Amino acid sequence: MKAFMDKDFLLTTPTAQTLYHAYAEQMPVMDYHCHINPKEIWEDRQFENITQVWLGGDHYKWRLMRAAGVEEKYVTGNATDREKFQKWAETLATAVGNPLYHWSHLELRRFFGYEGILNGDTAEEVWQLCNAKLQEKDMSVRNLILRSHVTLICTTDDPVDTLEYHQKLAADASFPVTVLPAWRPDKAMNIEAPGWMDYLAQLSAVAGKQIASFADMKEALRVRMAYFHANGCRLSDHALEYVMYVPASEEAVEAIFAKRLRGQAVTREEELTYKTAFMGFVGREYKKLDWAMQLHYGCKRNNNGLMFRLLGPDTGYDCINNYTPSAQLADFLGSFADSGELPRTIVYSLNPADDAVIDSVIGCFQNSDAVGKVQHGSAWWFNDHIMGMRQQIMTLASQGRLAGFVGMLTDSRSFLSYPRHEYFRRILCEYLGDQVENGLFPNDLATLGRIAQDISYNNADRYFHFPRK
């Protein structure tokens, strides 16, 4: 019987063990997509207790607690932090097969030196240990990042954001990690949203451009893109229901825009037409700016209406959407390729059934502009577990070129999430090791070790063209 989470956790063959320990383990981390707060990095926040850093805003954990029948007051309600931690410990104890079980224990080991098992009985011991450790200077936000060997972080930022804290961090020579904004213009795109016109007023104000047409909108966005670019942004991100492609004339798009400005609701077809035009515009601008474009899709959000009204978005009530038409994805990418305006693009679907589809589509748009110009992004959200990561790796390898993959990201709001990179690297090395152990690839450790290191860090470093401190 294999010991729980020993040094060869997830590594079952000698080749996998060598690839991880001799090659992948020591690589630094590039966290090119996350949701952490740059203000907390600038202020070098020191957390008071483990609940604040572990359970605050973590809808992964909240979903699991609800599934265990935990009352909402212990999840997002007014229970004390100690009470919430106790309920989480009791929930985690039976989370067999869930990646949260692995991530939580990796984090306890890597950051707190706790080698035991968290459950209801050990909760007080872990609470005291973690809270004492969190008061130490090397457990501040900046030091957690440095201890995790992170070299660069991209946050997620709206076009109206001031980027104040990115500017302060860029000027701070005492902190060597590069912290850059990533452009997330969903609020400008979501023409159907109730708050869309209020958002236009904000965008108008920060861009210094009155928005009375789609042409005005584009000019305002160009102004803000230039501002983001000057502050180091080289990457966009889009949360899409799916990658739609419903092209129309400029006149038709302007008519839809004008209709919405009059306060009228747009039809579903008009919504998709506008979003197609919006994405076409920004994608071409990204090409001009030498930015990469991330497309996250396949999520149906805010499904529990009652809880959405109580708690708002991103609180654990989203699910996989299985309407993700590959034909429209292909036509969307093709619309850029036809004119030579396709930016470097990373495609993520929340639906694991799309893995092979994505790999077949992106193969149509590769060229010498970049290694893996169009990428199949890492297993995301509901898929960042052993099976999901392995499936994404396997389909990419079988239909494309795994060696050019830009690898893992945290997609997290927690400063303790960096062991997810370790988790991914172990799964990657196990897959590569299987190729050798089963006679599918030569025992060429130099080549495989370089591939493991490239996917762990080097490929992303080359792909994104990020400025550095």
C-alpha positions in Angstrom: 0.0 0.0 0.0 1.3 3.4 -1.0 1.6 6.0 1.8 -0.6 9.0 1.6 1.0 12.0 0.0 4.6 10.9 0.3 7.4 12.4 -1.8 6.2 10.3 -4.8 2.5 11.3 -4.5 0.8 10.7 -7.9 4.1 9.3 -9.3 3.8 5.5 -9.7 6.7 4.7 -11.9 10.5 5.3 -11.7 10.5 7.4 -14.9 7.7 9.6 -13.6 9.5 10.1 -10.3 12.8 11.0 -12.0 11.0 13.5 -14.4 9.3 15.2 -11.5 12.1 15.3 -8.9 15.0 16.0 -11.3 13.3 18.3 -13.8 9.8 19.7 -13.0 9.9 20.2 -9.3 12.4 23.0 -9.2 10.9 25.1 -11.9 9.5 28.5 -10.9 5.8 29.4 -11.3 4.2 31.8 -13.8 0.6 32.4 -12.7 -0.7 34.0 -15.9 -4.4 33.9 -14.8 -5.8 34.3 -11.4 -8.3 36.4 -9.4 -6.2 37.6 -6.5 -6.3 41.2 -5.4 -3.3 43.4 -6.3 -4.1 45.7 -3.4 -3.4 42.8 -1.0 -0.1 42.2 -2.6 0.8 45.9 -2.4 -0.2 46.1 1.3 1.5 42.8 2.0 -1.5 41.6 3.9 -1.1 39.4 6.9 -4.1 37.1 7.5 -5.4 36.8 11.0 -6.5 33.2 10.7 -6.7 30.2 8.3 -10.4 30.8 7.6 -9.7 34.2 6.1 -7.1 32.9 3.7 -8.7 29.5 3.0 -12.5 30.0 3.0 -12.9 33.6 2.2 -14.3 33.8 -1.4 -13.5 30.1 -2.2 -16.7 28.9 -3.9 -15.0 25.5 -4.5 -15.0 24.8 -0.8 -18.4 26.4 -0.3 -20.0 24.0 -2.8 -18.5 21.0 -1.0 -19.7 22.2 2.4 -23.3 22.7 1.1 -23.1 19.2 -0.5 -22.3 17.9 3.0 -25.4 19.5 4.4 -23.6 22.4 6.2 -25.9 25.2 7.2 -25.2 28.4 5.1 -24.3 30.5 8.2 -21.2 28.3 8.4 -20.4 28.8 4.7 -21.0 32.5 3.9 -23.0 33.6 6.9 -22.3 35.1 10.3 -20.8 32.1 12.1 -17.4 32.8 13.6 -14.2 32.0 11.7 -13.5 29.2 14.1 -16.9 27.7 13.6 -16.6 27.9 9.8 -13.2 26.2 10.0 -14.6 23.4 12.0 -17.3 22.7 9.5 -14.8 22.8 6.7 -12.6 20.3 8.5 -15.5 17.9 9.1 -16.5 18.3 5.4 -13.0 17.7 4.1 -12.6 14.5 6.1 -14.9 12.6 3.8 -14.0 14.3 0.5 -12.5 11.1 -1.0 -11.5 11.6 -4.6 -12.1 15.4 -4.6 -9.1 17.5 -5.6 -9.8 19.8 -2.6 -8.7 17.0 -0.3 -5.3 16.9 -2.1 -4.9 20.7 -2.5 -5.8 21.3 1.2 -3.3 18.8 2.5 -0.6 20.0 0.0 -1.1 23.5 1.3 -1.0 22.4 4.9 2.3 20.7 4.2 4.0 23.2 2.0 3.1 26.4 3.9 2.5 25.2 7.5 4.6 22.1 7.8 1.6 20.0 9.0 2.1 16.4 8.0 -1.1 15.1 9.6 -4.7 14.8 8.3 -7.3 17.5 8.7 -10.7 16.3 10.1 -13.1 17.3 12.8 -10.9 15.8 15.5 -7.7 17.6 14.4 -9.4 20.9 13.6 -8.4 22.6 16.8 -4.8 21.4 16.5 -4.6 22.7 12.9 -6.4 25.9 13.7 -3.9 26.8 16.4 -0.9 25.7 14.3 -1.9 27.6 11.2 -3.0 30.8 13.0 0.3 30.9 14.9 2.3 30.5 11.7 0.2 33.1 9.9 1.5 35.7 12.4 5.1 35.1 11.2 6.5 37.6 8.8 7.3 35.0 6.1 3.6 34.2 5.9 2.6 37.7 4.6 1.1 37.8 1.1 4.3 38.8 -0.5 6.3 36.2 1.3 3.8 33.5 0.4 4.3 34.4 -3.3 8.1 34.4 -2.9 8.1 31.1 -1.0 6.1 29.6 -3.9 8.9 30.6 -6.4 6.4 32.7 -8.4 8.1 35.1 -10.9 5.0 36.7 -12.5 1.3 37.1 -11.7 -1.5 38.4 -14.0 -4.6 39.6 -12.1 -8.0 40.0 -13.8 -9.0 43.6 -14.3 -11.9 45.6 -15.8 -11.2 48.3 -18.4 -12.4 51.0 -16.0 -9.9 49.9 -13.3 -7.3 52.5 -12.3 -4.5 49.9 -12.0 -3.2 52.0 -9.1 -1.8 49.0 -7.3 -0.1 47.6 -10.3 1.7 50.9 -10.7 2.8 50.9 -7.1 4.1 47.3 -7.3 5.9 48.1 -10.6 7.7 50.9 -8.9 8.6 48.8 -5.8 12.1 47.5 -6.3 12.0 45.6 -3.0 9.5 43.0 -4.4 11.0 41.2 -7.4 7.8 39.5 -8.6 6.2 41.1 -11.7 2.5 41.8 -11.2 0.6 42.7 -14.4 -3.0 43.5 -15.2 -5.0 41.3 -17.6 -7.8 42.9 -19.6 -11.3 41.5 -18.8 -14.0 43.5 -20.8 -17.0 41.3 -20.1 -19.1 44.2 -18.7 -18.7 46.1 -22.0 -19.6 43.0 -24.0 -22.6 41.9 -22.1 -25.1 44.2 -23.8 -28.1 42.2 -22.4 -27.1 42.8 -18.7 -29.3 45.2 -16.6 -26.3 47.3 -15.6 -24.8 47.7 -19.1 -25.8 51.3 -19.6 -24.5 52.2 -16.1 -21.2 50.6 -17.1 -21.0 52.6 -20.3 -21.2 55.7 -18.2 -18.2 54.5 -16.2 -16.3 53.6 -19.3 -17.1 57.0 -20.9 -15.8 58.8 -17.8 -12.4 57.0 -17.5 -11.8 57.1 -21.3 -12.8 60.7 -21.7 -15.1 59.8 -24.5 -18.8 60.1 -24.7 -20.2 56.8 -25.9 -23.2 57.2 -28.2 -22.5 54.5 -30.7 -20.6 51.3 -31.2 -17.9 53.3 -33.0 -17.6 55.4 -29.8 -17.4 52.3 -27.7 -14.5 51.0 -29.8 -12.7 54.3 -29.5 -13.2 54.3 -25.7 -11.9 50.7 -25.5 -8.8 51.6 -27.6 -8.0 54.4 -25.1 -8.2 52.0 -22.2 -6.3 49.3 -24.0 -3.5 51.8 -24.5 -3.6 52.6 -20.8 -3.4 48.9 -19.9 -0.6 48.3 -22.4 1.4 51.1 -20.9 0.9 49.4 -17.5 2.3 46.1 -18.7 -0.8 44.3 -19.9 -0.2 41.7 -22.6 -3.1 39.4 -22.0 -6.9 39.5 -22.2 -9.5 37.2 -20.8 -13.1 36.6 -21.8 -15.8 34.8 -20.0 -18.2 33.6 -22.7 -21.3 31.4 -22.6 -19.8 29.9 -25.8 -17.7 31.2 -28.6 -20.4 32.6 -30.9 -20.1 33.7 -34.5 -23.1 35.6 -35.8 -21.5 38.2 -38.2 -23.4 41.2 -39.4 -22.8 44.5 -41.1 -21.6 47.6 -39.2 -24.9 49.2 -39.8 -26.8 46.3 -38.2 -24.5 46.3 -35.1 -24.9 50.0 -34.7 -28.7 49.6 -34.9 -28.6 47.0 -32.1 -26.4 49.3 -30.0 -28.7 52.3 -30.6 -31.7 50.1 -29.6 -30.1 49.2 -26.3 -29.1 52.8 -25.6 -32.8 53.7 -25.9 -33.4 51.4 -23.0 -35.0 48.6 -25.0 -34.2 45.0 -24.5 -32.3 43.2 -27.2 -33.3 39.8 -28.6 -31.1 36.8 -28.3 -30.1 37.0 -31.9 -29.2 40.7 -31.5 -27.2 39.9 -28.4 -25.1 37.3 -30.2 -24.6 39.6 -33.2 -23.3 42.4 -31.0 -21.0 40.1 -29.0 -19.6 38.7 -32.3 -18.8 42.2 -33.5 -17.4 43.1 -30.1 -15.1 40.1 -30.0 -14.1 40.6 -33.6 -13.0 44.2 -32.8 -11.1 43.4 -29.6 -9.4 40.4 -31.1 -8.0 42.5 -34.0 -6.8 45.1 -31.5 -5.0 42.4 -29.5 -3.1 41.3 -32.6 -2.0 44.9 -33.2 -0.9 45.2 -29.5 0.8 41.8 -29.5 -1.5 40.6 -26.7 -2.6 37.0 -26.2 -6.4 36.3 -26.0 -7.9 33.9 -23.5 -11.4 32.5 -24.2 -13.1 30.8 -21.2 -16.5 29.3 -22.1 -18.9 26.5 -21.4 -20.3 27.8 -18.1 -23.9 28.3 -17.1 -23.9 30.8 -14.3 -26.0 31.7 -11.3 -28.4 28.8 -11.5 -29.9 29.1 -8.0 -31.9 32.2 -8.3 -32.7 32.5 -4.6 -29.0 32.3 -3.6 -27.9 34.6 -6.4 -30.2 37.2 -5.0 -28.8 36.7 -1.5 -25.1 36.3 -2.3 -24.5 37.5 -5.8 -22.3 35.9 -8.5 -19.2 33.7 -8.0 -20.6 32.0 -4.9 -20.8 28.4 -6.0 -23.9 28.2 -8.1 -22.5 27.7 -11.6 -22.4 24.6 -13.7 -21.1 23.1 -17.0 -23.0 24.1 -20.1 -23.0 21.5 -22.8 -23.9 23.9 -25.6 -20.5 24.8 -27.0 -20.7 24.6 -30.8 -17.4 23.8 -32.4 -18.5 25.1 -35.8 -18.9 28.7 -34.4 -15.5 28.4 -32.6 -13.9 27.4 -35.9 -15.6 30.2 -37.8 -14.7 32.8 -35.1 -11.0 31.9 -35.3 -11.2 31.6 -39.1 -12.5 35.2 -39.3 -9.2 36.4 -37.9 -7.0 34.0 -39.8 -8.6 35.0 -43.1 -7.2 38.5 -42.8 -4.0 37.6 -41.0 -5.2 39.2 -37.7 -5.5 36.1 -35.4 -3.8 36.9 -32.1 -2.1 34.2 -30.0 -5.2 32.5 -28.4 -5.8 30.1 -25.6 -9.1 28.2 -25.6 -10.7 26.8 -22.4 -14.0 24.9 -22.3 -15.6 24.0 -19.0 -17.1 21.0 -20.7 -14.6 18.1 -20.7 -16.4 16.6 -23.7 -14.9 19.5 -25.7 -11.3 18.4 -25.2 -10.9 16.6 -28.5 -13.0 19.2 -30.3 -10.8 22.0 -29.2 -7.6 20.1 -30.2 -9.0 19.4 -33.7 -10.1 23.1 -34.2 -6.9 24.7 -33.0 -4.9 22.5 -35.3 -6.4 24.4 -38.2 -4.9 27.7 -37.1 -1.3 27.0 -36.1 1.6 28.7 -37.9 5.1 30.0 -37.4 4.0 33.2 -35.5 4.5 31.2 -32.3 5.0 27.7 -31.0 1.4 26.6 -30.3 0.0 29.9 -31.4 -3.5 28.6 -30.6 -3.5 26.7 -27.3 -5.8 24.3 -25.6 -5.8 25.8 -22.1 -5.3 23.7 -19.0 -8.2 21.7 -17.4 -10.3 24.4 -15.9 -12.5 24.8 -12.8 -14.7 21.7 -12.6 -12.0 19.8 -14.5 -8.8 20.6 -12.6 -8.6 17.2 -10.9 -6.6 14.2 -11.7 -8.9 12.8 -14.4 -9.6 16.2 -16.0 -6.0 17.2 -16.1 -4.9 13.9 -17.5 -7.6 13.9 -20.1 -6.7 17.4 -21.3 -3.0 16.3 -21.5 -3.8 13.1 -23.3 -6.1 14.6 -26.0 -3.7 17.5 -26.6 -0.8 15.0 -27.0 -2.8 12.6 -29.2 -4.1 15.3 -31.6 -1.5 18.0 -31.4 1.9 18.8 -29.8 1.9 18.5 -26.0 5.5 19.8 -25.9 4.4 23.4 -26.8 1.7 23.6 -24.1 1.8 26.7 -21.8 0.8 24.7 -18.8 -1.0 25.4 -15.5 -2.5 28.5 -13.9 -4.2 28.9 -10.5 -7.4 30.6 -11.5 -7.7 31.3 -7.8 -8.6 34.0 -5.3 -6.3 32.4 -2.6 -2.6 33.1 -2.0 -2.2 29.5 -0.8 -3.2 28.0 -4.2 0.3 27.7 -5.7 0.6 24.0 -4.8 -1.9 23.4 -7.6 1.1 23.8 -9.9 2.8 21.0 -8.1 -0.3 18.9 -8.4 -0.4 19.5 -12.2 3.3 18.9 -12.6 3.1 15.5 -10.9 0.2 14.5 -13.1 2.1 15.7 -16.2 5.2 13.7 -15.2 3.1 10.6 -14.5 1.7 10.8 -18.0 5.2 11.3 -19.5 6.5 8.4 -17.4 3.7 6.1 -18.6 4.8 6.7 -22.2 8.3 5.3 -21.4 7.1 2.5 -19.0 4.7 1.2 -21.6 7.1 1.3 -24.5 5.4 4.2 -26.3 8.3 6.6 -26.1 12.1 6.0 -25.8 13.7 6.3 -22.3 15.1 9.6 -23.4 15.1 11.6 -20.1 16.9 14.6 -21.6 14.1 15.1 -24.1 11.3 14.3 -21.7 12.9 16.3 -18.9 13.1 19.4 -21.2 9.4 18.9 -22.2 8.4 18.7 -18.5 10.3 21.9 -17.7 9.0 23.7 -20.7 5.4 22.9 -19.9 6.0 23.7 -16.2 7.3 27.2 -17.0 9.4 27.9 -20.1 6.7 27.7 -22.7 4.6 30.3 -20.9 7.6 32.5 -20.4 8.2 32.5 -24.2 4.6 32.6 -25.3 3.2 35.7 -23.6 5.9 38.4 -24.3 5.4 39.8 -20.8 7.5 42.8 -19.7 9.5 42.2 -16.6 10.7 44.3 -13.7 
